[in-house]
Amino acid sequence: MARGGRSVSQPVAAELLLVLAVALCAAARRTSAIGVNWGTQLSHQLPASTVVRLLQDNGFDKVKLFDAEDTILGALKGSGIQVMVGIPNDLLADLAAGGKAADNWVAKNVSGHVRDGVDIRYVAVGNEPFLETFNGTYLKTTFPAMQNVQAALVKAGLADKVKVTVPLNADVYQSPTGKPSDGDFRADIHGLMLTIVQFLASTGSPFVANVYPFISLYADPNFPLDYAFFQGSSSPVVDGGGVTYQNTFDANHDTLVAALRRNGFGNVSVVVGEVGWPTDGDANANLDYARRFNQGFLTHIASGQGTPLRPGPVDAYLFSLIDEDRKSIQPGNFERHWGIFYYDGTPKYPLSLAGGNGSTLKPARGVKYLEKKWCVLKPAADLADQKVGDSVSYACGLADCTSLGYKTSCAGLDAKGNVSYAYNIYYQTMDQDDRACGFNGLATTTSVDPSAGTCRFIVEIDVGAAAAPSSAMAGVAVGWAAAVLAAFVLSVVL
């Protein structure tokens, strides 16, 4: 019997049970779902609508963007996906200079999209602006820009819904002893950090930190490998109070929590803005380690145990969604290989976002490819010909050769294979333009896939327009970066 004495018919009861079940499933999904970073530094981007469907198919309910691109935000309209929209560092000076620029930015990139049904929750003002490698470039503009964007959101009536924050690299905090409980903010920016944290506390915004155990391993060859993962470590960190840290993520996260507590801001929430593991471009960047780390992380946070200093759910965004072949490789060749999906939306490895208790990643649907043909070195070509070296330098200067290198996915290729890889990646980047497989008569096309072992010779996706070497690919690999990549190929060749 229903309350009030009215009976509920079986069909109605069944319908109510169905609605309840759907609601419970949705609630469970929201609890266990994780966000992901959607970068766009690709020579060939999947259509935004395809990527949004990829996010939905795989259960992502949060996405972090590095810029406010109308096409992407438009595709997210009505998707139910929560959005953190980013402001690039090169806009910080203008936004800090006066409120008008911030008003205009918010009107164009937030207010209009929110009205259209885009669920924007955060504005990320800058991206890791206090990196020591920036030499203080953004120290004076980041916080004023945050203040002006906040004021603009207040004017627009959106401050209760949309929060202002700044994603910061983990190098803004540290522990002099290596113990998380001794964490504090970096001495040279300590005052600025407290000003920003006070702002976050007053507006109810989270501290967004990017945590990369891979970088710790990359920077220090003596870093204990098992400490980067989540299955226990032979070199744990023993902190006070009987707390032992078995993995670097928990230790890093709690170093920040300790820094917040030490300075009177223990209630400020923490969001992990970026966390992940690359799959190529370095000896420790491979599919096995990436799956081990990402699945270990997802299982860890799905447990709900949190970290020793912050028990409970962890709010995080995986880095990243799709590989980006136009990212700068100054930090390392691995920079273009952080995606859990390849360039075409194909999963790299089985990964359960629910921590091992659900289905694994699904590929993008409806992807269109160019013709199945590849550009390779002619069998009769003389590797000692100077034109071979020159052509490889040219190809690697305008396309992505970071899969060639020591212990990379293509490390097993022979000399001719290296040259063919360079030729093909350039050819595909140039949308299989016949002129892009010339190389002074050294190259030819083939319909036989030259992929070998772990080395994939790709066929590019069809974006419907040819790329121009002088403009679209001008920033792919220039200067020392291209020289280093080409030098590796040539060292094998010659």
Secondary structure, DSSP 8 states (H G I E B T S, - for coil): --TTS----HHHHHHHHHHHHHHHHHHHHHHH--EEEE----SS---HHHHHHHHHHTT--EEEESS--HHHHHHTTTS--EEEEEE-GGGHHHHHH-HHHHHHHHIIIIIHHHHTT-EEEEEEESSSTT-GGGTTTTTTTHHHHHHHHHHHHHHTT-TTTSEEE-EEEGGGEE-SSS-GGG-EE-GGGHHHHHHHHHHHHHHT--EEEE--HHHHHHH-TTS-GGGGSSS--SS-EE-GGG-EE-SHHHHHHHHHHHHHHHTT-TT--EEEEEE----SSBTTBSHHHHHHHHHHHHHHHHTT--BTTB-S--EEEES-SB--TTS--SS-GGGG---SB-TTS-BSS--BTTSSSS-B----SS--B--S-EEEE-TT--TT-HHHHHHHHHHHHHS--TTSSTTSTTTT--HHHHHHHHHHHHHHHTTT-GGGG-GGGTEEEESS---BTTB-----B--SS---TTTTTTTSS-THHHHHHHHHHHHHH-
